[in-house]
Amino acid sequence: MANNVKGTINLLDTILLGKHGQIKLAMACLLAEGHLLIEDLPGLGKTTLSHALANVLGLSYNRIQFTSDLLPSDLTGITIYERSSEKFIFQRGPIFAQVVLADEINRASPKCQSALLEAMEERQVSIDGETHQLPAPFFVIATQNPQDQVGTFPLPESQLDRFLMRITLGYPPAEAEKSLLKGNDRRQMISGLTPLLGLKELEVLQAEVRKINASDAIIDYVHRLLHHTRNQPQYHCGLSPRAGLALLKAAKAWALIAGRDYVLPEDIQAVLPSVVEHRVGRHGAHHDTPLSRQLLKAVDVF
């Protein structure tokens, strides 16, 4: 099964060139049943990654463009009265998809961001007193513009914490960009993708991630990492127990991708920047910032 995951990652490598690490992190985030935040400039492949990931897994996909005038009902749907049946009918919004791209999430009002937050956390939406379950799996990939751009509403810490990972894509390496310029249209390539993993296989993999073993030594290591951030002034806020659980989930998914049923310290270290940077403070957009390096250097493995 792990070979199928690697094959999926390799296939995505042919679509989003020169971004193997970010694709692997996105796959780990999905396997760990989390949500992904991508903070970057326009035109660097955020939409391409989300759409290709949905297609290669055979999942339903919707893209929602967040704007300042977007209403919560534009996301979740609305109840309307149907004269022919003399009943109120719920019309589902675009959030009812297995992979949802929430594009430029920080351009929407806090009210819309809160509506998305409930969906991400509860896997359901509440309309007119009724609860509607979202599809399973439910994976949100949100994009966020840099904070210095005009017309943005910063995401509150409570919502940032709902994203298992935050990554950036950045500009592609020179050779990858040349290949991109000479190659085929990415939209056509995405539409021609044949799913390598079906829904059943994905559900099995997500269940396998939950069974990955984390030894007492690994738990101690994670706890020391959490504790260190709570006692050092350079961190905007210390990591919570939920952040520790997120770090373990991501590391277990990373271990599964590597074909193991146990977590190594290297798994923790590989996913830590993308899991903790947006939780300890807003110190730049890049997922491999000095804060995460300082943390890994300051805390011994054993």
N, C-alpha and C positions, 0 to 999 in steps of 0.2 A: 504493500500500500504506500509506503514511503517513497518507492520508486515512481509511483504515479504523481506524487506531490512534486518530486524533483523534475519530472517530465513537464508538469504544468508550469513550473517556474522557468524552465528552459524555453518553453514555447512563448511565454510572456517576454522573455529576453529578446526574442526576434521582433517583437512589436515596440517595446520601449527600450531603445538601445543604450547600452552603457550604464544601466541602472540596476544591476543584479542585486546589490545589497538592499535597495529600497523595495524591490519586488519581493524579495525573500521576507523582509519585515512585514509587508502588507499581507502576504500569505500566512505568516505566523499570527498576525492579528486576527485574521478571519478564523483560523483553526482554534484560536484561544477564545472565540466567541466575543471578541471585543469590537470596538469601533475605532476608526482611524482618522486622524486629523493631519492634513497636509497643508503646510504654510509655505507659500512660495509665490513668485511672480507669475502673471498669466503667460500661457504659451509654452510651458515646460513639460507638459504631458500628464497633468493631473486627471483630466477627463479621459485621456487615452488609457491610463492605467486602470481606472475604475471600470470603464466599459469592457476592456479586454479581459479583466478578471472575471466579470460577470459572464461573458460569453464562453470563456474557456472552462467554466464550471457549470454551464448550462442553467444559470440562474436568471430570474426576471430582473430587469434593470430600469430604473427611472432616474432622470436628472432633473433636479429642482434648482432653478436660478433664484437665489435669494436677493431681494431688493428691499429698499427702505419702505416700500408701500405693500409688501407682502403681508397677508393676513394669516393667522393660524389655520383658518378653514381652507386656505389655499393649499396647505400641506396635508391636512388630515382628512378633508372632505366636508360635506355638508348634508343636512337632512332637508329634503324638499317634499312638498305635498304633490302627489300624483292624482290628478283628477279622475283618470280612467279607473283606477283601483280604489280611490277614496282612502288612500293610506299615505303615511309619511315613509319615504324611501331614503335610505342612506346612500349617497353617492360617494364612493371611495375617492380619496385624494391620491396624489402621486407617491405618498409615503408608503403605500401598500405595494411594496416590491421587496424582493429579497436582497438586492443591492441598491442602495439609494445614494446618489451623489448629491450632496448638499453643497452647491457651488457658491462660493463667496459668502459663507455663513455669517460673517461678521458685518455684512452690509444690511442685514435684516434687523428689525427692532427686537429688543429684549423679550417682548411677548411671543414673537415667532420662535426665538431661540428656546424659550421655555417649552413651547409645544413640541419641538424636536427633542428636547431633553427628556420629557416624559416617555416619548416613543423609544428613545435609546435605552432608558433605564428599565422601563416596565414591559417593553415589547408589546405595547398596546396603546390605543388612543381612546379618550373618553369624549363622546359627542352627545349632547342633550341627555346626559344622565345614563347613557348606554356605553358599555365597554366593547371595543372591537379589537380582536387579536390581530397582530401583524403577522405576516408570513414568517416561516422558519426555513432556513436561517434568516436572520435580519441583520444586515451589515451596512452601517452608515460610513461612507467616506466623505468627510467634510473638508472643503478647502477654505483657507483663510488668507486674506490679503495681509501683507505686512502692515503693522500698526500705524506706520507713518503715512499711509495713503488716506486720501480724503474720503469722508463719508462712511466711516466704519464705526461699529459699536463693539468695543472690546468684550470678549467672552468672559463672564465671571468665572472665578476659580471653581465654583461648584459644577459648572458645565465643562470646563477643561478637564476636570477630574473624571468625567464620564468617558473620555477618550482613553482607550487602553494605550495607544501609541500616538506620538506626533513625529512626523518625518518631514524632510524637505527633499525635493528632487534635484534642484540646481541645474545648471547648464550641463549638457552632455560632454564627455571627452571629445577631443578634436576628431579622432578617427570615427567615433560613433556618429558624430554630427554630420560628417561628410557622407557616411553611408546612408544616413537619414535623408539628406538632400538628394542623393542619387536614386533612392529606393522608391518603392511603391507608396501610394496613398495609404496612410495608416487606417483610415476609416474603412476602406475596402478590405484591408488585411484583417481587421477585427471582425467584420461581417462574415468572413470566410473561415473563421476559427471553428474547429471541431472540438466539442467538449471532451476533455480527457478524464474528468472526474464528474460523476453524476451526483445528484442530490443525496442518494442513499450512501454513496461512498464518503461524501463530505460529512454527513452526520456520524458515520462510523469513526472517521478521523477525529472529529471534535470530541467524541466520547473517549477515544484513545488518549487524547491529550489530557483529559481529566484523570486518567489512570497512571500517567507518568509518575515515577517515584522521585520524590525529593527527600534526601536523607536528612537526618538531624543536623549533620554538619552544614548542609546547604541552607537549612532553615536558620541556623545560627548566623551564617554569613549574611543572609538577607536581613536578619534582625539588626546586625551590627551596622549595615548600610543605612537602614531606617533611622536607627538611634543617632548615628553621626550627624545626619542632617538636622536633627532637632537641637543640637548643642553647638552649632557653629554659626557665627553671625553672617557669613556670606550667603546663606540660603534664605530666600525670601520667606519661606515657610517650610517647616519640617514635613517629611513624608508621613502620611497617615497609614494606619493598618490596611486600608483599602488599597493604597499604593503598593504595599508589600504583597498583597494578594495578586495584584495586577502584574507585578514583576515576576512572581512565581508562574502565573498562567502563561505569560509570554515566553519565559524560559522553557517551560514544558513543551510548548509548541515548537520552539527552536530545536529542542532535543529530538522531537518526533521527526522533524524535517531531516535531521541528521541520521535518522534510522535507529535511535536509541530509545529505551524505555526508562531512562533515568536522567536526572539533571546533573550536569557538571558546572563548576564555577565559570567555565568559559561561556556557557549558555546565559548565565546571569549577566556576565560582562558584555556579551554581544547585544542584548536587548535593552540594557539599562539606560543608555542615553535617550532612546526613543520613548521609554516608559516614564522616566522621572523628570526630564527637563521642563516640561510644561507644568509640572506639579510643584517644583521647588521654587520657581520664579521665572519671570519673563526676561531672560537675559540673552536675547537674540533669537533668530529664527532657526538656526542650524541645530540639528539633532545631536551633533558631536561637539558641544561647546566646552569651554574650560571647566564649567561646574561639574559635569559628569566625569571628566578626567580627574579632577581633584578628588572627587568622591571615591573613585576606584583606586587611586593611589594612596589615599589616606586610610583605607580600611583593608586590613589583611584578610586573605582568603581563609586561613586557618589560624 
